[in-house]
Amino acid sequence: MKETPQYILRNCTIFVDRDSKVGNASEITIPKLTVKTESMRNAGMIKERDVVLGYEKLEMSFKMTAFDPETLKLFGLAAGVEKDFLATGAFADEDGTTHSATCYMRGFLREVDAGGWKPGDKSETDYQVSVHSMKLEIDGAQIIEMDDFDVKIGGVSQYDSIRSALQL
């Protein structure tokens, strides 16, 4: 086990619809992973407990200092049209070891906020994306993969038994 800090973010970028935005993105927020729970206290129980009902919807966002026409053209596309979003990060340990992290996402651009424009000040455009599927890899190893019907942790489905129970 290493005794120095590990996986420190050194740099990152985003690809929007397979187009590199290196040098244009000022911030990237990959999907927040949240388990959906409900409190339950049934007969015979002396306290409530949280039961897992699935997962909350996935969203991601990014900010760009560029007012990029190609990214703006992804807003308002027809229902069902999804695009690829790819966030990559370079992480480094204090011993010099470098790691790559890649978050593959598919969804649609649902909000564009060009913010305020003030001469002489940097302006940013905020983009919000509804994510329907994502896969997070670190150093090429699958960590989490999620879509509307399954979640895989370390490549292992967490819903095989549920899907099997739904079959005839």
Salt bridges, closest charged atoms under 4 A:
ASP17 OD2 - LYS83 NZ 3.82
ASP19 OD2 - LYS21 NZ 2.74
GLU27 OE1 - LYS63 NZ 3.89
GLU56 OE2 - LYS36 NZ 3.97
GLU59 OE2 - LYS57 NZ 3.69
GLU59 OE2 - ARG110 NH2 2.82
ASP68 OD2 - LYS21 NZ 2.54
GLU70 OE2 - LYS73 NZ 3.20
GLU82 OE1 - ARG106 NE 3.62
GLU82 OE2 - HIS132 ND1 2.33
ASP84 OD2 - ARG18 NH2 2.80
ASP84 OD1 - ARG106 NH1 2.66
ASP93 OD2 - LYS2 NZ 2.67
ASP93 OD2 - HIS99 NE2 2.93
GLU94 OE2 - ARG10 NH2 2.82
ASP95 OD2 - LYS2 NZ 3.09
GLU111 OE1 - ARG110 NH1 3.71
ASP121 OD2 - LYS118 NZ 3.84
GLU124 OE2 - LYS122 NZ 3.58
GLU137 OE2 - LYS135 NZ 3.65
ASP139 OD2 - HIS99 ND1 2.61
ASP150 OD2 - ARG163 NH1 2.98
ASP160 OD1 - ARG163 NH2 2.67
